[in-house]
């Protein structure tokens, strides 16, 4: 049951860029380091994430999504001040190396709250854990988690779960509509087993 609860929580967490899961990370450049590790709780970038140069009110780092374009421009020094960034190899890469502080928002993977220590963690592992996206003391929050557990359980038992899944999606949409985070859009594959690609910007 704990595994099912984590699957439901991950489905909800991946549904959009929730404000509750949004955090800001700052890094400090020394003028020579080109790559930086992500925070320990990093899950993904926001769909519209920008990396800001904290020393300038006018400039932000350019996001180059194509690695070939990034390598081409880095080799030829074609980047405007303060620089550009991209992600590959599980790290954030800059060109030229930043000489000061930069910050960016990201989505944390820590959706579970340990009720004993009040520390966040990346999955449920105790019956007393809370889900930070939903107030489990509220009827609507309990219903959302319950609906997700029901359709996951019926799916595993090879039972008809279509109605239960639809009820979960409807409840999730209602909850998500009250949050201003950007929506994660996927093309191809089923959403709830998370086989689709990420990210795609909403048209």
C-alpha positions as CSV (number, residue, x, y, z in Angstrom):
1,X,0.0,0.0,0.0
2,X,2.9,2.3,0.7
3,X,4.2,1.8,-2.8
4,X,0.8,2.6,-4.2
5,X,0.6,5.8,-2.1
6,X,4.0,6.9,-3.5
7,X,2.9,6.2,-7.0
8,X,-0.2,8.4,-6.5
9,X,1.9,11.1,-4.8
10,X,4.4,11.1,-7.7
11,X,1.5,11.3,-10.3
12,X,0.2,14.4,-8.5
13,X,3.7,15.9,-8.1
14,X,4.4,15.5,-11.8
15,X,1.0,16.9,-12.9
16,X,2.2,20.6,-12.9
17,X,4.7,22.9,-11.4
18,X,3.1,23.2,-8.0
19,X,3.8,26.3,-6.0
20,X,4.3,24.2,-2.8
21,X,7.1,22.2,-4.5
22,X,8.8,25.3,-6.1
23,X,12.1,26.3,-4.5
24,X,15.0,28.7,-5.5
25,X,18.6,27.6,-5.6
26,X,21.6,29.9,-5.7
27,X,25.1,29.1,-6.9
28,X,28.3,31.0,-6.7
29,X,30.7,31.1,-9.7
30,X,34.5,31.6,-9.4
31,X,35.2,32.5,-13.0
32,X,36.6,29.1,-13.9
33,X,34.0,26.5,-12.9
34,X,31.7,25.7,-15.8
35,X,29.5,22.9,-14.3
36,X,27.5,22.8,-11.1
37,X,25.6,20.1,-9.2
38,X,21.9,20.4,-8.6
39,X,20.4,20.7,-5.1
40,X,19.9,17.3,-3.3
41,X,16.1,17.5,-3.7
42,X,16.1,18.7,-7.3
43,X,13.5,17.0,-9.5
44,X,13.2,19.2,-12.6
45,X,13.3,22.7,-13.9
46,X,10.1,24.8,-14.2
47,X,8.7,25.0,-17.7
48,X,9.5,28.7,-17.7
49,X,12.6,28.7,-15.5
50,X,15.2,31.5,-15.9
51,X,18.6,31.7,-14.4
52,X,19.2,35.2,-13.1
53,X,22.5,37.0,-12.7
54,X,22.2,38.4,-9.1
55,X,24.8,41.1,-9.8
56,X,22.7,42.7,-12.6
57,X,19.1,43.8,-12.7
58,X,19.1,43.9,-16.5
59,X,20.8,40.6,-17.5
60,X,19.8,37.0,-17.2
61,X,21.5,33.9,-18.5
62,X,20.4,32.6,-21.9
63,X,18.9,29.1,-21.9
64,X,20.3,27.0,-24.8
65,X,18.2,23.8,-25.1
66,X,20.2,22.2,-27.9
67,X,23.5,20.8,-26.6
68,X,25.1,21.1,-30.1
69,X,24.2,24.7,-30.2
70,X,25.5,25.2,-26.7
71,X,28.9,23.5,-27.5
72,X,29.2,25.4,-30.8
73,X,28.6,28.8,-29.1
74,X,30.9,28.0,-26.2
75,X,33.8,27.0,-28.5
76,X,33.4,30.2,-30.5
77,X,32.8,32.5,-27.6
78,X,29.6,33.8,-29.2
79,X,27.7,34.3,-25.9
80,X,26.5,37.7,-24.7
81,X,27.0,38.9,-21.1
82,X,26.6,37.3,-18.6
83,X,26.4,33.9,-20.4
84,X,24.3,30.9,-21.2
85,X,23.4,27.6,-19.6
86,X,22.2,24.2,-20.5
87,X,21.8,20.8,-18.8
88,X,23.5,17.5,-19.6
89,X,25.2,14.8,-17.7
90,X,23.1,15.5,-14.7
91,X,24.7,18.9,-14.2
92,X,24.1,22.5,-15.1
93,X,26.6,23.9,-17.5
94,X,27.5,27.5,-18.1
95,X,29.5,29.4,-20.7
96,X,31.4,31.5,-20.0
97,X,32.0,30.3,-16.4
98,X,30.0,32.6,-14.0
99,X,32.0,35.1,-12.0
100,X,29.3,35.7,-9.4
101,X,26.1,34.5,-7.9
102,X,23.2,33.1,-10.0
103,X,19.8,31.8,-9.0
104,X,17.1,29.7,-10.5
105,X,13.7,28.2,-9.5
106,X,13.2,24.4,-9.6
107,X,10.7,21.8,-8.5
108,X,11.7,19.7,-5.5
109,X,11.1,16.0,-5.4
110,X,10.4,16.1,-1.6
111,X,6.6,15.7,-1.4
112,X,6.5,13.7,1.9
113,X,6.7,15.3,5.3
114,X,7.9,13.3,8.3
115,X,5.4,14.1,11.0
116,X,7.9,13.2,13.8
117,X,10.9,15.3,12.6
118,X,9.0,17.7,10.4
119,X,11.6,17.2,7.7
120,X,10.8,16.8,4.0
121,X,11.7,13.6,2.1
122,X,11.2,12.1,-1.3
123,X,8.8,9.3,-0.5
124,X,6.4,8.0,2.1
125,X,7.9,5.4,4.4
126,X,5.7,5.6,7.5
127,X,2.0,5.6,8.2
128,X,2.3,9.0,9.9
129,X,3.9,10.8,6.9
130,X,1.9,13.7,5.4
131,X,1.7,14.8,1.7
132,X,2.7,18.5,1.6
133,X,0.6,19.2,-1.6
134,X,-2.6,18.3,0.1
135,X,-3.9,18.9,3.6
136,X,-4.8,15.4,4.6
137,X,-6.9,16.7,7.5
138,X,-9.3,18.2,4.9
139,X,-12.0,16.0,3.4
140,X,-10.9,17.0,-0.2
141,X,-7.3,16.1,0.4
142,X,-8.2,12.7,1.9
143,X,-10.5,12.0,-1.1
144,X,-7.9,12.8,-3.7
145,X,-5.3,10.4,-2.1
146,X,-8.0,7.7,-1.6
147,X,-9.3,7.9,-5.2
148,X,-5.7,7.5,-6.5
149,X,-5.1,4.5,-4.3
150,X,-8.4,2.9,-5.3
151,X,-7.8,3.0,-9.0
152,X,-4.1,1.9,-8.6
153,X,-5.2,-1.0,-6.5
154,X,-8.0,-2.0,-9.0
155,X,-5.5,-1.8,-11.9
156,X,-3.1,-4.1,-10.1
157,X,-5.9,-6.6,-9.5
158,X,-6.9,-6.6,-13.2
159,X,-10.3,-5.1,-12.3
160,X,-12.1,-2.3,-14.2
161,X,-10.6,0.9,-12.9
162,X,-11.7,3.4,-15.6
163,X,-14.4,5.0,-13.5
164,X,-12.1,5.3,-10.5
165,X,-9.3,6.8,-12.6
166,X,-11.7,9.3,-14.1
167,X,-12.8,10.3,-10.6
168,X,-9.2,10.8,-9.5
169,X,-8.3,12.9,-12.6
170,X,-11.4,15.1,-12.1
171,X,-10.6,15.7,-8.4
172,X,-6.9,16.4,-9.3
173,X,-8.0,18.9,-12.0
174,X,-10.2,20.7,-9.5
175,X,-7.4,20.9,-7.0
176,X,-4.8,21.9,-9.6
177,X,-7.0,24.7,-10.9
178,X,-6.5,26.5,-7.6
179,X,-2.8,26.5,-8.0
180,X,-1.0,29.0,-10.4
181,X,1.9,26.7,-11.3
182,X,2.6,26.0,-14.9
183,X,1.0,22.8,-16.4
184,X,3.3,20.0,-17.5
185,X,2.3,18.9,-21.0
186,X,3.2,15.5,-22.5
187,X,2.8,14.2,-26.0
188,X,2.4,10.5,-26.6
189,X,2.0,7.7,-24.1
190,X,-0.2,7.5,-21.0
191,X,0.3,10.3,-18.5
192,X,-0.1,8.3,-15.3
193,X,2.7,5.9,-15.9
194,X,4.9,8.9,-16.8
195,X,6.2,7.6,-20.1
196,X,5.8,10.9,-22.0
197,X,8.6,13.3,-22.5
198,X,9.2,16.4,-20.4
199,X,9.2,19.3,-20.8
200,X,7.1,20.8,-23.5
201,X,5.9,24.3,-23.3
202,X,2.1,24.8,-23.4
203,X,1.1,26.3,-26.7
